[in-house]
Amino acid sequence: MSDSSNKKPRVNVRRPDVMELVSAEVAVHYRSSLVEKIKDQGGKLTCGNTTLLLARDFGFCYGVERAIDLAYASRKVFPENRIFLIGEIIHNPEVNRQLREMNIVSLPWREIDASYDDLTEDDVVIVPAFGAPTHFMDKIEERGCYTVDTTCGDVMKVWRRVRGYAKEGITSIIHGKADHEETRATSSRALGEHGTGHYLVILTLADADFVCNHIRNGGDKEAFLKRFAGSYSEGFDPDRDLQKIGIANQTTMLKSETQEIQNRLSKAISNRDGSSENFSMFDTICGATQERQDALFEMLKTKMDLLLVVGGYNSSNTAHLVEIGEKELPTFFIRDASQITSLEEIVHYDLHHQKEQTTNYANVFAGKDHIIVGLTAGASCPNNLIEATVKKVFELRGEKL
């Protein structure tokens, strides 16, 4: 075991000479001149009998690009060392496949197992864009590894907020998915410097209403704890820990839903206390998530025959784009272009049943000489996958770009 007094400083792999090589490699793997051209001409491409609309904002955000750059740079700075990654760098199968081919090995992210005990002082551990819980970071420090931290800056803003809540004796109410990597990392920070803080993770408006009812009227503590099992801090007591609350969120949630949860909880505190003095909030939806959601809302003002959303099935921000789209028109969540065997038959992910399925969509094109297809992608989807989807759409319509 390494002596923590010999803790290595986190490694800065962003050297100019290294990043020049990384930029060239990343461009080959993920960039697309076709997608850039479509974007430059207003996000619209018409060819023969088909028009494709591309959302104003889509695909890789700055935080994702930075995380990928740092992962690629790690292999160049440490060509001979073993390199490990906590879970996935981002939620995209193509990107994670590329890292595996660079011999960057994924470590478990749900719990620390024996593989962490095998780490040595010569090993490099990459922290993903979502961040990692504090006990994971402590374990890596204990083993004396080199650390390359790619945690997104927007995620760190949330951490600062929930640490502040803990310091002030405020319970963090976190809007997010309790088992998502980012939420798990944020929850660990909500315990505060001394581990005495508290948090509660809620996902839906129904969850928020349940909490609001307890704030106003009290209720069955055991029923409360049973409903939110696995989503609160150790020793959480709803009667005690809902007296002063502060809102935070997983940065990739649906903005409108987070705002509604804030409004409902604020009103519940005011109803109980006569003021909102014991309620705190802070807008922690990341800018890129917000931009992609806003861009899709704008695109939905234009009539389209169907919408394709490209991204990893476990990508939270991509899933919310699907939720927005499917309220307005037939929307298909695809991992990549290979899932479109024809525009009448699409293999896609059903969010509601949490499984992949095939939908026959022939009737939408009946009697139409010209169709309009909308396309957007989550913040973890690279442009090369978007390009492949664009080409597939036109190819299946019998058009060559």
N, C-alpha and C positions, 0 to 999 in steps of 0.2 A: 504493500500500500504506500502511496506517495505521501510525503509530509506536506500538509496544506500550507505550511509556511513557505514551501518552494513553488507555490502556485505560479504557473506561467501566465504572462499577460496574454490577453486575447490577440490573435494574430491579425495584422493588417496585410491582407493579400492584394490590396488594390494598388500595386506598384505600376507606374506608367508602362514599363516594358511588358509586364504581365498582362495588363488590361488591353494592350494593343493586340496581343495574340488572342485573348479571350473574345474580343469584339469580332474578330474575323471568324472565329470558330462558331460563335453564337449566330452570326449572320447566315452562315451556311446551313445551320441546323434549323433555324426558326423563322427567318425573315422572308418576306415575299414582295417582290417588286410589283406584281399584279395587284395585290391588296393595297399597296401604297398608291398606285395609279387610280384605282377606284375611289379611294378616299380623297385624293386630290381633286377629282372631278365631281365632288359633292356626294359621293356614296351611292351613285346610280350608274348601272351598266345595262344597256339594252342591246340585245343581239337577236335579230330575227324575231321570233315569236315569244321571246322571254325578256322580262326586265327583272334585274336583281337589285334590291335595295340593301345597302349596308348601313347599320346604325352609325351615328356620328362618332360615338365612343364605344370601343369594343376591345377585346383581347388584352394582351399584357399591360399591366400597370407598372408604374415605376418600381414599386416594392417587389414585384415578382421579377422584373428584369434584374434588379439589384441582387436578389437572392440567387438567381441562376448564374449571374456573372461571378459572384463570390464562390459558388460551388465549383465552377469551371476553373477559376483562378486557384483554388485550393489544390487541385490536382497538378497544376503547373508549378506552384511554389513547393509542393511536397510530392515530387514525382515517384519517389521510392517508398514513402510511408504508407501504412494502412490508413485509409480514410473511411470514416463512418458518418452516417447521417441519422439523426433521430427521426424515425418515421419517413415521411416524404417531404421533399423540399417545398413543393406546392401540390395542389390537387390536379395533376394532369398526367395521365399514363405515359404520353410520349416523352415528356421532359424527364420523368423518373426513369424511363427506359434508357435514355441517353446517359444518365448518371450511372446506372448499373453497368453500362458498357465501358465506362471510365473506371470501373472497379471501385465505385463508391458504394459501400454496403449499408443497408438500412438496419438500424437498431429498433427494437420494439419501442412504441411510444405510449402504450397504455399503462405499462408498468415496467419497473426496473427488474430485469432478470439476470441470470448468471453471465450473460454476454457482456454486461457492463463491468463485471468483476475481472473480465479478461483483458480490459483495456490497459494499455501501458503508457508510459511517459512519451513514447515516440509516436503514438497514434494521434490522429487528427479527428476531431468530432465537429461536424457541422450542425448548427442549430437552425431549424427550418424557419421559413418566413412567418409561421404562426407563433414562433417562440416555443418555449418548453417550460413545464412546471419547475418551481424552485428546487424541489428535491432531485430532479434530474440534473440541474445545473450544479448542485452540491456534489452529486456523485461524480460528475465529470471532473470537477475541481479536485475531489479527493483522489482520483486516479492520476492526476497530474498531466492530463492530455493537453495538446494544443487545441484551442477552441476558435472556430470561425463562426461568428454569430451573424446570421442573416435576418434576424427578426425585423419585421416591418416597423417603420417609425410610427405608423398609425396605431399599431398594436401597443407599442410602448407608451403612447399617450394615454391609452386606457389603463395600463398598469399604474401610471403615476396617479391617475384619478382614484382608482380603488385603494391604492396605498394611503392616499390622503383621507379617504373615507374611514379606513381602519384606524388611523391615527386620531381621528376626531370622534371615534366611537359610533360611527355610522355603518349600518349594515349595507353591503353592496347587493342590489338587486340587478342581476346580469341577464339581459335579454339575449338568449343564445341557445345553442344545442349543448347540453351538459357534457356529452361525450365527444365534442369536437376538440381538436388539438388546441385551437386558440382559446376556447372557453376554459379548458382545463388549466392552461397556462395563466390566464387572467384570474381564475378562481384562487390559485395558489398565492398570487400577489394580494388578493383581497384579505388574506389572513393578517397582513401587516408585518412589520419588522419583527414583532415578538410572537407572532402566531396566534394572537388573541382576537383577531377580527372575525367577522362573520359574513357569509354570503348566501344568497339563494339564487339559483338559476331558473328562469321561467322561459318557456318557448312560445306559448300561444296567448291569444287574447283571453281564452277561457282560463288559462293559468292565472293571468293577471286579475281577472274577475274573482277568482277563488281567493287570491291574496287580499284583494280589496275588501271582500266580505269579512275576512278575518280581522283586518285592520279596523273596520267599522264596528263589528259586532262580537269579535272574539269567536270562539268555537271549539271544536274538538281537536285538541292538540295532536292526538295520535292519528286522526284522519288526515290532518295536514301533513304530518311527517311521512305518512304512508304514500300520499299522492306524489310528493316530491322526493321520494327515496332516491338517493344517489345524486341529488342536485343541491345539496346544502352543506355547510361547514359542520365539522364535528361539534356536537353539543348544541346545535341550533335549537332555539326555543322561540316559536313564533310569537308567543305572548310577550317575551322580553325583547327579541331582536327585530321586531317590526315597529318599534317605537320611533326610531330615527332611521330613515332609509335614503340611499342615494342610488340613482340609476346609472348603469353603464351597459355596454352591449358588446357582443361579438361584432367586429367591425363590418362583417359582410351580410348583416341582416337586412330585411326589407325596411327601408327608411320609414315609410308610412306606418308600418306596424309598430316599430319602435316608438314613434311619436305618439301613437294612440295609447300604447302601454304607459308611457310617461304621463299622459293626460289623466288616465284613469287612476293611477296610483297617487298622483298629486291631489286629485279631487278626494280620494278616500282619506288621505292624511288630513286635508282641510276639514272634511266632515267630522272627523274624530276630534281634532284638536282646535278647530275654530280658525286655524291659519295653516299655511304651508311651511311654517318655520322648520319643521322636522323632515322636510323633503328637499333633496338636492338632486340636480341633474346636470348633465354635460353631454353635448352632442358628440358621440364617439363613432358614428358611422364614417367609414373611411371615404375620402374624397373620390377615389376611383370607383368604388361601389356605387356611390351616389350618382356620379356622372354616367355610368353605364345604365343605371335604372332610368335616369332622366332622359337619356338619348333614346331608349326604347319607347318610353311614353310618347316622345315626340314623333318617332317613326310610326307609331300605331295610329297617328292621325291620318296617315295615307292608307288607302284601301289596298289590301294585299290578299292573295289567295291562301298563303300559308307562311308560317314563320319557322325557320330553323335556328336552333340555339346550340352552339358547339361548345363542348367542354367536358371535363371529367365528371363522372356521375356523383362523386363525393365532394364536388365543389359547391359550397354553400352559396356563393355569390351568383354562380351560374344557375343554380336551382331557382333562385328568386327571380331571375330574368324569365325563366320558364313560367313561373306562377303569374307574372305580370302579363305575359303574352297569351296564355291559354284562356284568360278571361275575355279576350277580344276575338281570337281567331284560332283555327287549328295550329297547334304549336308542337314541334317535335324536338326533343332533347336528344342530341346525338353526340357520340364520343368523337367520331370522325367521319369522313366521306364514305368510307367503306360500308356504312350502315344504310346508305341510300341505294337500294338495288334498282329502284325506279322511283319516279316522283309519285307513283300511284301506290307504292308499297315501301314503307319506311320502318326500319328497325330502330326503336327509340326507347328511352327510359321513362317509365311511368312513375312519376313522383308519388302518386297517391297509393299505389300498390307496391312501391319500392322494388320494381323488377323491370327487366327488359321485355318488350313485347313488339309484335309486328302489327302495323295498322295498314289496312287497305284503304286507299284514299282516291280511287279512280273517279268517283262521282264529282269531285270538285272541279275537274277539268272538262266535264261534259259540256259540249257546245261552245267552248272557249277557244278562240284562235290565239289569243295572247294572254299569258299569265304573269302575275307579279309575285315574286318570292322575296320575303324578307330574311335577313341574316344578321345575327349578332353572336357574340361570344363572351364568355366570362373572362375575368381578369387574369386567369391562369392558363388561357388558351393561346398558343403561339400562332403567328400569322401563316405559317406553312400549312397548318391544318385548315385554316379559313380558306386559303387559296385552293386547296384540294377540293373543298366543298363547293366553292364557286365553279370550278371547272366541271365538277360532276353534275351540277345542276344543268349547265348549258349542254353538256355532252348528252345527258338523258333527254333533253329537248331537241336533240338533233342539230344543235348549233355548235360551230367551232369558233373559239375566240381567236 
